[in-house]
Amino acid sequence: MACESPTSTLRVTDLAVDAGPCRLVADLSLSVAAGDWLAVLGRNGAGKTLTLETLCGLRPAAAGTIDVCGDAQPSLSRRELAQRITLVTQRQNDAFAANVAEHVALGRYPHRDRLWPAADAAQPKVAAALDAVRLGPFSQRDITTLSGGERQRAAIAQALVQDCPVTVLDEPLSHQDPAHALTIAELLAQRAASGGTVVSSLHDVNLTARFASHALLLFGDGRWAFGPAREMLTTDQLSALYGVAVLRVEHEGHALFVADPLAADRKL
């Protein structure tokens, strides 16, 4: 995991993201560096997934530019791009049966001239990634037999094995129980602390407040707000973002945010 850019691993300038005739994100400009975790927040349909896919080169931007590790995204080959940025999607599709270790080992594909042989699937890098996501005992299980949450964690392990400077995850906690959600959040925080850049869409504001260094709020109508998480996560901002009154509660020195169930006006 290395990035030649001394200042930023991911830089976005005047980016526009469209869904059909609707402009969900307009004139987005931001920069994140090694050690940052950028959390992308917004209502359902606000453009979080489309924005992440655009950052990773899976769909064209309607306007603007994206630089990955100092180079313009369109100038990079698919192999070069896959060596710099990886995406863990919300849903996983298994084209063929393989055991979990073999599937996770495919994360090394962008770094090799050919697929990793099956015999290499038990290498320490793969084993360490599986242990990190609490799937070590499942290494020889058929990937298609895993539950949704387990399959999601296998995809995260594959991203760890891919070992890119920028790791992008679309709702990585959505299928996780509270214990595993915390495990994954801590793992991603460690990824950033070790010099990686993490970009993820999240619905859990409290885990965002605890772990993310920066936050990007997408309002779904072109508007956005970006900055340090502690500045973005305010009751006024979150209430406007989600269309519901949000309360801030202090607990043992930490801020917790909850929707106010007693609010008289709860318009979405």
C-alpha positions as CSV (number, residue, x, y, z in Angstrom):
1,M,0.0,0.0,0.0
2,A,1.8,3.1,-1.2
3,C,0.9,6.4,-2.9
4,E,3.4,8.6,-4.7
5,S,1.4,11.8,-4.2
6,P,2.8,13.7,-1.2
7,T,-0.3,15.7,-0.6
8,S,-3.4,13.7,-1.4
9,T,-4.4,10.3,-2.4
10,L,-7.8,11.4,-3.8
11,R,-8.6,14.8,-5.2
12,V,-12.0,15.8,-6.7
13,T,-12.5,19.1,-8.5
14,D,-15.9,20.4,-9.6
15,L,-17.4,16.9,-9.8
16,A,-20.9,16.4,-10.9
17,V,-22.9,13.1,-10.5
18,D,-26.1,12.6,-12.3
19,A,-28.9,10.0,-12.2
20,G,-30.8,10.3,-15.4
21,P,-31.9,13.9,-15.7
22,C,-31.3,14.6,-12.0
23,R,-28.1,16.2,-10.8
24,L,-27.5,14.6,-7.4
25,V,-24.1,16.2,-6.7
26,A,-22.9,19.5,-8.2
27,D,-19.4,21.1,-8.3
28,L,-18.0,18.8,-5.6
29,S,-14.4,19.7,-4.7
30,L,-12.5,17.9,-1.9
31,S,-9.2,16.3,-1.1
32,V,-8.3,13.5,1.3
33,A,-4.9,12.2,2.2
34,A,-3.2,9.2,3.7
35,G,-4.5,8.7,7.2
36,D,-8.0,10.1,6.5
37,W,-11.3,8.3,6.8
38,L,-14.0,10.2,4.8
39,A,-17.5,9.1,5.7
40,V,-20.2,9.9,3.1
41,L,-23.6,10.5,4.7
42,G,-27.0,11.2,3.2
43,R,-30.6,10.0,2.8
44,N,-31.5,7.0,0.7
45,G,-31.2,8.0,-3.0
46,A,-29.0,11.1,-2.3
47,G,-26.2,9.8,-4.6
48,K,-23.8,8.1,-2.2
49,T,-23.4,4.9,-4.2
50,L,-23.2,6.7,-7.5
51,T,-20.6,9.1,-6.1
52,L,-18.4,6.2,-4.8
53,E,-18.7,4.4,-8.1
54,T,-17.7,7.5,-10.0
55,L,-14.6,8.0,-7.7
56,C,-13.6,4.4,-8.6
57,G,-14.0,4.8,-12.3
58,L,-17.0,2.5,-12.7
59,R,-19.2,5.2,-14.2
60,P,-18.2,8.5,-15.9
61,A,-18.5,11.8,-14.1
62,A,-21.1,14.2,-15.5
63,A,-18.4,16.9,-15.1
64,G,-15.2,17.6,-13.2
65,T,-12.0,15.7,-12.6
66,I,-10.8,13.0,-10.2
67,D,-7.1,12.4,-9.4
68,V,-6.0,9.2,-7.7
69,C,-2.5,9.3,-6.1
70,G,-1.6,12.3,-8.2
71,D,-2.7,11.1,-11.6
72,A,-5.9,11.8,-13.5
73,Q,-8.2,8.9,-13.1
74,P,-9.0,8.6,-16.9
75,S,-5.3,8.4,-17.7
76,L,-4.8,5.2,-15.7
77,S,-5.3,1.8,-17.1
78,R,-7.8,-0.5,-15.4
79,R,-4.9,-2.4,-13.9
80,E,-3.2,0.7,-12.7
81,L,-6.5,2.0,-11.2
82,A,-7.1,-1.3,-9.5
83,Q,-3.7,-1.1,-7.9
84,R,-4.6,2.3,-6.4
85,I,-8.2,2.2,-5.4
86,T,-10.6,-0.6,-4.5
87,L,-14.4,-0.7,-4.0
88,V,-16.4,-2.9,-1.7
89,T,-20.0,-2.8,-3.0
90,Q,-23.2,-3.2,-1.0
91,R,-24.1,-6.5,-2.7
92,Q,-21.8,-9.3,-3.7
93,N,-22.4,-11.5,-6.7
94,D,-20.5,-14.9,-6.8
95,A,-20.0,-15.9,-10.5
96,F,-18.7,-19.3,-9.5
97,A,-18.2,-21.5,-6.4
98,A,-14.9,-21.2,-4.5
99,N,-13.9,-21.5,-0.9
100,V,-13.6,-18.3,1.1
101,A,-9.8,-18.2,1.1
102,E,-9.6,-18.6,-2.7
103,H,-12.2,-15.9,-3.2
104,V,-10.3,-13.5,-0.9
105,A,-7.0,-14.3,-2.7
106,L,-8.5,-12.8,-5.9
107,G,-7.8,-9.4,-4.4
108,R,-4.2,-9.9,-5.5
109,Y,-5.2,-10.1,-9.1
110,P,-4.3,-6.5,-10.0
111,H,-0.8,-7.0,-8.7
112,R,-0.1,-10.2,-10.7
113,D,0.2,-11.2,-14.3
114,R,-2.3,-14.0,-13.8
115,L,-4.7,-15.2,-11.2
116,W,-3.3,-16.5,-7.9
117,P,-3.1,-20.3,-8.0
118,A,-5.5,-22.0,-5.6
119,A,-2.5,-23.4,-3.7
120,D,-1.5,-19.8,-2.8
121,A,-4.9,-19.1,-1.1
122,A,-3.6,-19.9,2.4
123,Q,-0.8,-17.4,2.3
124,P,-0.3,-15.3,5.4
125,K,-1.8,-12.1,3.8
126,V,-5.1,-13.9,3.1
127,A,-5.1,-15.6,6.5
128,A,-4.5,-12.3,8.3
129,A,-7.3,-10.6,6.4
130,L,-9.7,-13.4,7.2
131,D,-8.7,-13.2,10.9
132,A,-9.2,-9.5,10.9
133,V,-12.8,-9.7,9.7
134,R,-13.5,-12.7,12.0
135,L,-13.7,-15.3,9.2
136,G,-10.6,-17.3,9.9
137,P,-12.5,-20.5,10.7
138,F,-14.5,-20.1,7.5
139,S,-11.6,-20.2,5.1
140,Q,-12.5,-23.5,3.5
141,R,-16.2,-22.9,3.4
142,D,-17.9,-22.4,0.0
143,I,-18.3,-18.7,-0.4
144,T,-22.0,-19.2,-1.6
145,T,-22.9,-20.7,1.8
146,L,-22.1,-17.6,3.8
147,S,-24.7,-15.3,5.3
148,G,-25.1,-11.8,4.0
149,G,-23.1,-10.3,6.8
150,E,-20.3,-12.9,6.4
151,R,-20.2,-12.4,2.7
152,Q,-19.8,-8.7,3.2
153,R,-16.9,-9.3,5.6
154,A,-15.3,-11.6,3.0
155,A,-15.5,-8.8,0.5
156,I,-13.8,-6.5,3.0
157,A,-11.1,-9.1,3.5
158,Q,-10.6,-9.2,-0.3
159,A,-10.1,-5.4,-0.3
160,L,-7.5,-5.7,2.5
161,V,-5.6,-8.2,0.4
162,Q,-5.8,-6.0,-2.6
163,D,-3.9,-3.5,-0.5
164,C,-4.6,-0.3,-2.3
165,P,-3.8,3.2,-1.1
166,V,-7.5,4.1,-1.3
167,T,-10.2,1.7,0.0
168,V,-13.7,2.7,-0.9
169,L,-16.7,0.9,0.8
170,D,-20.4,1.3,0.1
171,E,-22.2,0.8,3.4
172,P,-19.8,-1.7,4.8
173,L,-21.7,-2.0,8.1
174,S,-25.2,-2.4,6.6
175,H,-25.4,-6.2,7.1
176,Q,-23.5,-6.4,10.3
177,D,-24.7,-7.0,13.9
178,P,-23.5,-4.4,16.4
179,A,-20.5,-6.4,17.5
180,H,-19.3,-7.1,14.0
181,A,-20.1,-3.5,12.9
182,L,-17.8,-2.2,15.6
183,T,-15.1,-4.7,14.6
184,I,-15.2,-3.5,11.0
185,A,-15.2,0.1,12.0
186,E,-12.1,-0.4,14.2
187,L,-10.5,-2.3,11.4
188,L,-11.1,0.5,8.9
189,A,-9.8,3.0,11.5
190,Q,-6.6,1.0,11.8
191,R,-6.4,1.0,8.0
192,A,-6.4,4.8,8.0
193,A,-4.0,5.0,11.0
194,S,-1.5,2.8,9.1
195,G,-1.4,5.3,6.2
196,G,-4.3,4.2,4.0
197,T,-7.2,6.4,2.9
198,V,-10.7,5.1,3.6
199,V,-13.8,6.4,1.9
200,S,-17.1,4.9,3.0
201,S,-20.8,5.6,2.9
202,L,-22.4,5.1,6.3
203,H,-25.8,5.3,7.9
204,D,-24.4,5.1,11.4
205,V,-23.8,8.7,12.5
206,N,-22.4,7.6,15.9
207,L,-19.7,5.4,14.4
208,T,-18.9,8.2,12.0
209,A,-18.5,10.6,14.9
210,R,-16.3,8.1,16.7
211,F,-14.0,7.0,13.9
212,A,-14.1,9.2,10.8
213,S,-11.8,12.1,10.3
214,H,-13.9,13.8,7.7
215,A,-17.5,13.8,6.5
216,L,-19.2,14.5,3.2
217,L,-22.9,15.3,3.5
218,L,-24.9,14.7,0.3
219,F,-28.3,16.4,0.2
220,G,-29.5,14.8,-3.1
221,D,-30.3,18.0,-4.9
222,G,-26.7,19.0,-5.9
223,R,-25.9,20.5,-2.5
224,W,-23.1,19.1,-0.3
225,A,-21.0,19.9,2.7
226,F,-17.5,18.7,3.4
227,G,-15.1,19.1,6.3
228,P,-13.7,17.6,9.5
229,A,-16.3,15.3,11.0
230,R,-16.5,17.2,14.2
231,E,-17.6,20.3,12.3
232,M,-20.0,18.5,10.0
233,L,-21.8,16.4,12.6
234,T,-24.0,19.0,14.3
235,T,-27.7,18.8,15.1
236,D,-28.5,21.5,12.6
237,Q,-26.6,19.9,9.8
238,L,-27.9,16.4,10.5
239,S,-31.4,17.5,10.9
240,A,-31.3,19.3,7.5
241,L,-29.5,16.3,6.0
242,Y,-32.0,13.6,7.1
243,G,-35.2,15.7,7.3
244,V,-35.9,14.8,10.9
245,A,-35.0,16.5,14.2
246,V,-31.7,15.1,15.5
247,L,-30.6,15.3,19.2
248,R,-27.1,15.3,20.5
249,V,-26.5,13.4,23.7
250,E,-23.2,13.4,25.7
251,H,-22.2,10.0,27.1
252,E,-18.9,9.5,28.9
253,G,-17.3,12.3,26.9
254,H,-18.6,11.1,23.5
255,A,-21.3,12.7,21.4
256,L,-24.2,10.5,20.4
257,F,-26.8,11.5,17.8
258,V,-30.4,10.2,17.8
259,A,-33.5,11.1,15.9
260,D,-36.0,12.9,18.2
261,P,-39.1,10.6,18.4
262,L,-41.0,13.4,20.1
263,A,-40.4,16.1,17.5
264,A,-43.7,17.7,16.4
265,D,-42.4,18.2,12.8
266,R,-40.8,15.1,11.3
267,K,-40.9,15.8,7.6
268,L,-38.8,13.7,5.2
